[in-house]
Amino acid sequence: MTEIELVEGLKNGENLAFQYLVENYRRKVISTCFGFTNDIEAALDLSQEVFIEVYRSVEKFRGEAKISTWVFRIATNKSLNWVRDNKKRSYFKSIERFFVSDKTQIMDLEDKNSRNVIKVMENSEDSISIQKAIDKLPENQRIAFVLNKIDELNYKQVCEVMDMSMASVESLIHRARLNLQKYLKDLERD
């Protein structure tokens, strides 16, 4: 199905188009949500919310970017809202929930990005340190870094999702790397 056929099908309420969208973007959306929330249950719930919003608001899609960019922008926004709403919740509870949760759900995410997230999370000590450092990043740096390094979107795709210029995204990712190095060194000393 081409991009144009997909968008037309979605706008016409065709079940096949919506099914195609979910089948082709589900794993990537879950991975994106997980990259921000560090909570597989939240990522699964948020991914459902993303597709519900896509279904409800497809008429608003203007076609200025690819449908995938629009979907990832929704996923990023929903994830950031979840993080803001749950800031009081301890990061360690979400890590604990990750390790206690049903790993068969996690292993069901068979695309490359999901496997990368799982590999990182399996080493809990490194994971906690890395996540603490990522959580300290300013919001735009964190978004750019997660989209590029965890979700493996290229710089152009990150620009589209964040609605920023290439120079801005490159700068954000560069500063994020520098800040992460600094934060990780500080954590090692402690």
Backbone as CSV, one residue per row, in Angstrom:
resi,resn,N_x,N_y,N_z,CA_x,CA_y,CA_z,C_x,C_y,C_z
1,MET,0.849,-1.171,0.000,0.000,0.000,0.000,0.898,1.238,0.000
2,THR,0.639,2.160,-0.918,1.432,3.382,-0.986,0.991,4.347,0.109
3,GLU,1.812,5.350,0.335,1.509,6.377,1.340,0.175,7.069,1.015
4,ILE,-0.025,7.404,-0.243,-1.249,8.095,-0.669,-2.470,7.196,-0.453
5,GLU,-2.340,5.913,-0.821,-3.450,4.969,-0.626,-3.757,4.798,0.862
6,LEU,-2.704,4.753,1.670,-2.872,4.601,3.111,-3.631,5.789,3.690
7,VAL,-3.190,6.994,3.363,-3.832,8.202,3.890,-5.281,8.286,3.416
8,GLU,-5.507,8.024,2.131,-6.877,8.055,1.607,-7.746,7.020,2.308
9,GLY,-7.197,5.812,2.488,-7.940,4.749,3.161,-8.278,5.113,4.592
10,LEU,-7.320,5.709,5.282,-7.558,6.131,6.662,-8.639,7.207,6.721
11,LYS,-8.537,8.167,5.818,-9.522,9.253,5.806,-10.916,8.755,5.428
12,ASN,-10.971,7.669,4.653,-12.263,7.092,4.269,-12.770,6.078,5.292
13,GLY,-12.011,5.894,6.363,-12.433,4.979,7.422,-12.312,3.507,7.074
14,GLU,-11.439,3.183,6.139,-11.277,1.790,5.716,-10.503,1.003,6.778
15,ASN,-11.108,-0.088,7.222,-10.480,-0.934,8.236,-9.145,-1.496,7.763
16,LEU,-9.049,-1.867,6.494,-7.801,-2.422,5.963,-6.654,-1.428,6.071
17,ALA,-6.928,-0.169,5.809,-5.890,0.860,5.899,-5.428,1.024,7.337
18,PHE,-6.375,1.044,8.263,-6.014,1.187,9.668,-5.242,-0.039,10.145
19,GLN,-5.666,-1.210,9.733,-4.965,-2.444,10.088,-3.535,-2.420,9.540
20,TYR,-3.380,-1.970,8.314,-2.055,-1.861,7.696,-1.171,-0.908,8.503
21,LEU,-1.724,0.235,8.886,-0.977,1.220,9.672,-0.511,0.612,10.994
22,VAL,-1.410,-0.023,11.710,-1.071,-0.613,13.004,-0.025,-1.703,12.836
23,GLU,-0.216,-2.592,11.871,0.734,-3.685,11.664,2.127,-3.182,11.309
24,ASN,2.192,-2.102,10.536,3.497,-1.615,10.082,4.192,-0.664,11.050
25,TYR,3.446,-0.048,11.969,4.055,0.941,12.864,3.976,0.570,14.342
26,ARG,3.268,-0.469,14.679,3.045,-0.841,16.079,4.340,-1.020,16.854
27,ARG,5.216,-1.834,16.360,6.453,-2.115,17.097,7.313,-0.865,17.245
28,LYS,7.380,-0.089,16.214,8.192,1.132,16.265,7.577,2.148,17.235
29,VAL,6.257,2.250,17.256,5.584,3.164,18.189,5.815,2.704,19.627
30,ILE,5.699,1.408,19.877,5.961,0.885,21.223,7.399,1.196,21.634
31,SER,8.326,0.982,20.725,9.731,1.265,21.011,9.956,2.748,21.310
32,THR,9.318,3.610,20.540,9.431,5.051,20.773,8.884,5.410,22.145
33,CYS,7.712,4.916,22.472,7.111,5.210,23.780,7.980,4.659,24.907
34,PHE,8.499,3.457,24.729,9.354,2.862,25.747,10.641,3.675,25.933
35,GLY,11.167,4.215,24.844,12.381,5.029,24.929,12.217,6.237,25.835
36,PHE,10.999,6.741,25.959,10.743,7.883,26.832,10.264,7.469,28.221
37,THR,9.473,6.401,28.299,8.841,6.062,29.571,9.624,5.060,30.409
38,ASN,10.422,4.227,29.764,11.143,3.142,30.437,10.193,2.213,31.175
39,ASP,9.001,2.091,30.673,7.967,1.288,31.304,7.202,0.577,30.195
40,ILE,7.386,-0.744,30.096,6.795,-1.479,28.982,5.275,-1.438,29.021
41,GLU,4.690,-1.494,30.206,3.230,-1.427,30.307,2.722,-0.075,29.820
42,ALA,3.396,0.985,30.226,3.001,2.323,29.774,3.190,2.448,28.267
43,ALA,4.285,1.902,27.755,4.549,1.975,26.317,3.456,1.262,25.527
44,LEU,3.035,0.109,26.017,1.963,-0.624,25.341,0.651,0.166,25.389
45,ASP,0.337,0.737,26.556,-0.881,1.549,26.688,-0.810,2.790,25.801
46,LEU,0.329,3.461,25.831,0.490,4.679,25.032,0.389,4.380,23.538
47,SER,0.923,3.240,23.121,0.847,2.903,21.693,-0.610,2.764,21.255
48,GLN,-1.434,2.193,22.123,-2.864,2.105,21.797,-3.476,3.496,21.695
49,GLU,-3.096,4.372,22.628,-3.599,5.752,22.585,-3.167,6.463,21.314
50,VAL,-1.941,6.197,20.878,-1.425,6.816,19.645,-2.324,6.432,18.470
51,PHE,-2.605,5.134,18.329,-3.404,4.694,17.187,-4.857,5.150,17.287
52,ILE,-5.360,5.261,18.493,-6.714,5.811,18.660,-6.724,7.269,18.210
53,GLU,-5.708,8.025,18.609,-5.650,9.428,18.189,-5.489,9.547,16.674
54,VAL,-4.655,8.698,16.087,-4.496,8.719,14.630,-5.854,8.472,13.970
55,TYR,-6.571,7.470,14.450,-7.872,7.130,13.877,-8.850,8.294,13.997
56,ARG,-8.864,8.921,15.183,-9.818,10.012,15.430,-9.464,11.308,14.708
57,SER,-8.182,11.528,14.483,-7.777,12.834,13.952,-7.141,12.768,12.574
58,VAL,-7.303,11.677,11.856,-6.683,11.539,10.538,-7.159,12.627,9.573
59,GLU,-8.352,13.132,9.777,-8.852,14.215,8.912,-7.990,15.474,9.032
60,LYS,-7.321,15.639,10.174,-6.469,16.811,10.395,-5.100,16.658,9.741
61,PHE,-4.753,15.437,9.328,-3.455,15.200,8.695,-3.416,15.938,7.369
62,ARG,-2.459,16.872,7.263,-2.373,17.738,6.088,-1.474,17.189,4.990
63,GLY,-0.706,16.174,5.281,0.159,15.599,4.264,1.432,16.381,4.014
64,GLU,1.762,17.298,4.923,2.994,18.078,4.758,4.234,17.247,5.068
65,ALA,4.043,16.181,5.805,5.117,15.239,6.127,4.570,13.840,5.872
66,LYS,5.425,12.852,6.004,4.979,11.471,5.839,4.051,11.098,6.986
67,ILE,3.210,10.123,6.732,2.305,9.643,7.781,3.113,9.095,8.954
68,SER,4.247,8.463,8.672,5.085,7.913,9.748,5.602,9.024,10.654
69,THR,5.974,10.140,10.077,6.457,11.275,10.868,5.345,11.771,11.786
70,TRP,4.152,11.871,11.258,3.004,12.319,12.039,2.728,11.348,13.175
71,VAL,2.766,10.053,12.901,2.522,9.034,13.924,3.591,9.124,15.012
72,PHE,4.863,9.271,14.640,5.930,9.351,15.640,5.866,10.647,16.439
73,ARG,5.390,11.702,15.826,5.199,12.949,16.569,4.122,12.767,17.637
74,ILE,3.052,12.092,17.278,1.991,11.809,18.257,2.547,10.924,19.369
75,ALA,3.299,9.895,19.006,3.888,8.984,20.005,4.822,9.740,20.940
76,THR,5.633,10.619,20.390,6.556,11.414,21.210,5.784,12.315,22.159
77,ASN,4.782,13.008,21.652,3.992,13.908,22.501,3.256,13.153,23.603
78,LYS,2.650,12.030,23.268,1.940,11.236,24.287,2.921,10.733,25.343
79,SER,4.096,10.313,24.911,5.107,9.821,25.854,5.600,10.932,26.768
80,LEU,5.861,12.091,26.204,6.329,13.212,27.023,5.255,13.643,28.020
81,ASN,4.009,13.631,27.592,2.920,13.955,28.519,2.865,12.934,29.650
82,TRP,3.047,11.669,29.319,3.050,10.621,30.342,4.198,10.861,31.325
83,VAL,5.366,11.186,30.802,6.530,11.435,31.674,6.236,12.617,32.594
84,ARG,5.684,13.685,32.051,5.354,14.854,32.873,4.332,14.503,33.953
85,ASP,3.322,13.751,33.564,2.266,13.380,34.516,2.757,12.421,35.588
86,ASN,3.799,11.688,35.304,4.281,10.667,36.227,5.645,10.995,36.824
87,LYS,6.033,12.261,36.791,7.344,12.655,37.296,7.538,12.296,38.763
88,LYS,6.470,12.345,39.526,6.574,12.062,40.953,6.899,10.600,41.215
89,ARG,6.535,9.761,40.249,6.801,8.333,40.397,8.305,8.092,40.278
90,SER,8.809,7.284,41.127,10.248,7.007,41.140,10.676,6.233,39.900
91,TYR,11.799,6.612,39.345,12.365,5.901,38.208,12.615,4.434,38.576
92,PHE,13.017,4.193,39.791,13.344,2.832,40.190,12.121,1.931,40.187
93,LYS,10.944,2.489,40.446,9.727,1.682,40.365,9.485,1.241,38.928
94,SER,9.733,2.131,37.972,9.506,1.751,36.581,10.529,0.713,36.124
95,ILE,11.750,0.803,36.601,12.751,-0.215,36.276,12.349,-1.541,36.897
96,GLU,11.925,-1.499,38.153,11.505,-2.714,38.840,10.334,-3.354,38.107
97,ARG,9.358,-2.547,37.691,8.205,-3.057,36.972,8.633,-3.696,35.656
98,PHE,9.647,-3.115,35.033,10.154,-3.675,33.774,10.669,-5.093,33.979
99,PHE,11.443,-5.290,35.030,12.039,-6.598,35.252,11.030,-7.609,35.783
100,VAL,9.986,-7.157,36.430,8.979,-8.057,36.963,7.929,-8.376,35.903
101,SER,7.737,-7.471,34.939,6.677,-7.658,33.950,6.957,-8.874,33.071
102,ASP,5.955,-9.278,32.373,6.023,-10.464,31.530,6.979,-10.238,30.361
103,LYS,8.109,-10.900,30.405,9.111,-10.706,29.353,8.644,-11.237,28.009
104,THR,7.635,-12.101,27.987,7.150,-12.573,26.695,6.520,-11.437,25.911
105,GLN,5.927,-10.469,26.619,5.399,-9.286,25.930,6.551,-8.534,25.282
106,ILE,7.631,-8.423,26.015,8.766,-7.659,25.512,9.399,-8.385,24.325
107,MET,9.537,-9.685,24.430,10.175,-10.430,23.359,9.303,-10.463,22.108
108,ASP,8.026,-10.154,22.259,7.134,-10.084,21.118,7.504,-8.928,20.195
109,LEU,8.238,-7.965,20.707,8.628,-6.817,19.901,9.851,-7.235,19.089
110,GLU,9.631,-7.705,17.888,10.687,-8.376,17.169,11.510,-7.479,16.249
111,ASP,11.237,-6.207,16.175,12.051,-5.401,15.283,13.378,-5.048,15.951
112,LYS,14.309,-4.610,15.161,15.671,-4.345,15.623,15.708,-3.358,16.775
113,ASN,14.935,-2.290,16.701,14.964,-1.272,17.747,14.521,-1.823,19.086
114,SER,13.490,-2.625,19.092,13.007,-3.196,20.343,14.057,-4.103,20.945
115,ARG,14.718,-4.897,20.124,15.770,-5.774,20.644,16.903,-4.955,21.231
116,ASN,17.251,-3.822,20.614,18.311,-2.972,21.157,17.938,-2.445,22.531
117,VAL,16.695,-2.009,22.696,16.235,-1.504,23.990,16.306,-2.609,25.027
118,ILE,15.871,-3.805,24.662,15.872,-4.921,25.596,17.299,-5.260,26.016
119,LYS,18.228,-5.291,25.067,19.626,-5.598,25.394,20.179,-4.606,26.399
120,VAL,19.903,-3.334,26.188,20.379,-2.312,27.115,19.764,-2.519,28.490
121,MET,18.457,-2.825,28.527,17.762,-2.951,29.794,18.177,-4.199,30.575
122,GLU,18.696,-5.216,29.884,19.070,-6.443,30.574,20.234,-6.221,31.531
123,ASN,21.082,-5.279,31.247,22.171,-4.977,32.167,21.676,-3.865,33.082
124,SER,21.064,-4.251,34.194,20.328,-3.296,35.017,21.202,-2.194,35.596
125,GLU,22.419,-2.505,35.992,23.277,-1.478,36.584,23.618,-0.404,35.560
126,ASP,24.037,-0.818,34.383,24.326,0.146,33.323,23.057,0.881,32.910
127,SER,21.971,0.149,32.848,20.709,0.734,32.439,20.280,1.859,33.375
128,ILE,20.381,1.612,34.657,19.987,2.626,35.628,20.859,3.862,35.487
129,SER,22.165,3.667,35.330,23.075,4.803,35.172,22.776,5.576,33.895
130,ILE,22.593,4.851,32.807,22.321,5.510,31.528,20.985,6.241,31.587
131,GLN,19.970,5.595,32.145,18.660,6.239,32.201,18.670,7.455,33.113
132,LYS,19.398,7.380,34.215,19.518,8.554,35.089,20.134,9.714,34.314
133,ALA,21.171,9.406,33.536,21.839,10.447,32.749,20.901,11.005,31.680
134,ILE,20.185,10.138,30.981,19.252,10.592,29.943,18.152,11.450,30.563
135,ASP,17.663,11.038,31.729,16.602,11.796,32.404,17.046,13.196,32.808
136,LYS,18.344,13.398,33.003,18.854,14.716,33.389,18.965,15.675,32.210
137,LEU,18.910,15.136,31.001,19.049,15.996,29.821,17.882,16.970,29.726
138,PRO,18.141,18.174,29.235,17.021,19.086,28.946,16.071,18.404,27.947
139,GLU,14.804,18.750,28.018,13.773,18.043,27.260,14.083,17.888,25.772
140,ASN,14.437,18.963,25.076,14.688,18.858,23.635,15.896,17.988,23.326
141,GLN,16.931,18.048,24.167,18.084,17.178,23.971,17.670,15.721,24.164
142,ARG,16.866,15.470,25.194,16.416,14.106,25.486,15.577,13.572,24.323
143,ILE,14.670,14.387,23.808,13.822,13.950,22.700,14.678,13.607,21.484
144,ALA,15.559,14.509,21.099,16.404,14.282,19.924,17.277,13.046,20.105
145,PHE,17.862,12.916,21.297,18.747,11.782,21.564,17.981,10.466,21.509
146,VAL,16.840,10.389,22.164,16.057,9.151,22.184,15.599,8.786,20.776
147,LEU,15.094,9.753,20.031,14.633,9.464,18.680,15.773,8.976,17.786
148,ASN,16.951,9.581,17.930,18.084,9.217,17.072,18.803,7.961,17.543
149,LYS,19.125,7.881,18.806,19.971,6.792,19.287,19.200,5.556,19.728
150,ILE,18.026,5.725,20.284,17.267,4.563,20.743,16.315,4.092,19.653
151,ASP,15.584,5.030,19.056,14.636,4.657,18.007,15.281,4.582,16.631
152,GLU,16.530,4.993,16.535,17.329,4.929,15.317,16.706,5.668,14.134
153,LEU,16.052,6.802,14.415,15.598,7.659,13.326,16.808,8.450,12.841
154,ASN,16.908,8.667,11.540,18.026,9.472,11.050,17.750,10.950,11.350
155,TYR,18.758,11.776,11.160,18.634,13.192,11.523,17.465,13.861,10.808
156,LYS,17.264,13.513,9.538,16.170,14.131,8.781,14.821,13.775,9.411
157,GLN,14.661,12.515,9.807,13.411,12.090,10.434,13.213,12.772,11.784
158,VAL,14.295,12.929,12.546,14.204,13.629,13.834,13.782,15.076,13.601
159,CYS,14.336,15.699,12.563,13.948,17.074,12.210,12.446,17.158,11.947
160,GLU,11.928,16.186,11.204,10.511,16.196,10.869,9.646,15.986,12.109
161,VAL,10.028,15.028,12.956,9.229,14.752,14.154,9.246,15.945,15.099
162,MET,10.431,16.561,15.262,10.556,17.675,16.199,10.219,19.013,15.566
163,ASP,10.029,19.030,14.250,9.730,20.253,13.510,10.824,21.300,13.747
164,MET,12.075,20.858,13.516,13.252,21.719,13.717,14.172,21.601,12.509
165,SER,15.084,22.549,12.419,16.057,22.515,11.335,17.118,21.450,11.611
166,MET,17.828,21.068,10.565,18.897,20.079,10.694,19.967,20.582,11.659
167,ALA,20.335,21.843,11.551,21.368,22.402,12.429,20.942,22.332,13.896
168,SER,19.683,22.597,14.161,19.180,22.536,15.537,19.245,21.114,16.085
169,VAL,18.823,20.157,15.282,18.832,18.759,15.721,20.263,18.272,15.924
170,GLU,21.144,18.601,14.991,22.551,18.201,15.144,23.134,18.776,16.425
171,SER,22.826,20.026,16.690,23.313,20.681,17.904,22.748,20.018,19.160
172,LEU,21.458,19.716,19.151,20.832,19.068,20.309,21.461,17.711,20.600
173,ILE,21.678,16.927,19.553,22.255,15.589,19.750,23.704,15.695,20.208
174,HIS,24.444,16.635,19.658,25.835,16.844,20.080,25.896,17.260,21.556
175,ARG,25.061,18.217,21.937,25.047,18.656,23.342,24.563,17.535,24.263
176,ALA,23.624,16.742,23.785,23.142,15.609,24.586,24.285,14.628,24.852
177,ARG,25.074,14.332,23.823,26.227,13.426,24.005,27.201,13.989,25.036
178,LEU,27.514,15.268,24.911,28.448,15.896,25.856,27.893,15.857,27.276
179,ASN,26.626,16.189,27.417,26.000,16.168,28.747,25.950,14.756,29.309
180,LEU,25.655,13.783,28.476,25.616,12.396,28.948,26.991,11.946,29.443
181,GLN,28.025,12.297,28.698,29.386,11.960,29.133,29.670,12.565,30.504
182,LYS,29.291,13.827,30.655,29.520,14.515,31.936,28.721,13.844,33.057
183,TYR,27.439,13.592,32.821,26.587,12.982,33.849,27.084,11.597,34.233
184,LEU,27.504,10.807,33.249,27.981,9.457,33.531,29.292,9.490,34.323
185,LYS,30.147,10.441,34.008,31.390,10.588,34.793,31.065,10.961,36.237
186,ASP,30.106,11.863,36.389,29.696,12.271,37.751,29.120,11.086,38.523
187,LEU,28.332,10.243,37.845,27.756,9.067,38.486,28.838,8.066,38.903
188,GLU,29.866,7.920,38.068,30.968,7.012,38.385,31.690,7.451,39.651
189,ARG,31.864,8.768,39.792,32.566,9.303,40.968,31.767,9.081,42.245
190,ASP,30.435,9.114,42.112,29.577,8.934,43.295,29.577,7.487,43.639
